[in-house]
Amino acid sequence: MIAPILGEIAVEQPGITVAKLNVDENPEIAMRFNVMSIPTLLVFDKGEVRKRLVGAKGKGQLLQELGEFLTPSH
């Protein structure tokens, strides 16, 4: 549901990589990162989880919550 929005953000933001993981096919990874609800977004910086967002959100709310990791638009 939010994959298309994240795809747009990835295109608009240089240096951002968006990856999607199917937790049904990768339960060990879901357990390692304590993913209990879908969707869960994990923001990694230098290999460490810096932020966790749970639940579906619109583009505006995602941009606001991810603002500290994004390049300001001109």
C-alpha positions in Angstrom: 0.0 0.0 0.0 2.8 2.4 0.8 5.3 0.9 -1.6 4.4 3.3 -4.5 4.8 6.3 -2.2 8.2 5.1 -1.0 9.2 4.5 -4.6 8.3 8.2 -5.4 10.4 9.4 -2.4 13.3 7.2 -3.5 13.2 8.8 -7.0 12.9 12.3 -5.6 15.7 11.9 -3.0 19.2 11.2 -4.2 21.1 8.8 -2.0 18.0 7.1 -0.6 17.6 3.4 -1.1 14.2 1.8 -0.5 14.1 -2.0 0.0 11.1 -4.2 0.5 11.1 -7.4 2.4 8.3 -10.1 2.5 8.2 -11.1 6.1 6.3 -14.3 5.3 9.2 -15.4 3.2 11.9 -14.0 5.6 10.6 -14.6 9.2 14.1 -14.7 10.7 14.8 -11.2 9.5 11.4 -9.9 10.7 12.1 -11.5 14.2 15.6 -10.0 14.3 14.2 -6.5 13.8 11.1 -7.0 15.9 8.7 -6.5 13.1 5.3 -7.1 14.7 3.0 -5.2 12.3 2.8 -4.6 8.6 3.8 -2.2 7.3 6.8 -1.4 9.4 9.5 1.0 8.0 13.0 0.8 9.3 15.4 3.6 8.5 19.0 2.5 8.5 22.0 4.8 8.7 25.4 3.3 8.6 24.0 -0.2 9.2 22.0 0.9 12.4 18.3 1.3 12.7 17.8 5.0 13.3 14.0 5.2 13.1 11.0 2.9 13.1 7.6 3.8 11.6 4.6 1.5 12.0 1.4 1.7 10.0 0.3 3.1 6.7 0.9 6.8 6.1 0.4 9.2 3.3 3.2 10.8 1.4 3.1 14.1 3.3 3.2 12.4 6.7 6.1 10.1 5.6 8.1 13.0 4.3 7.5 14.8 7.6 8.5 11.8 9.7 11.5 11.1 7.5 12.6 14.7 7.1 15.7 14.4 9.2 17.1 11.8 6.7 16.1 13.6 3.5 17.7 16.3 1.4 15.8 19.6 1.6 14.0 20.4 -1.6 14.8 23.7 -3.3 
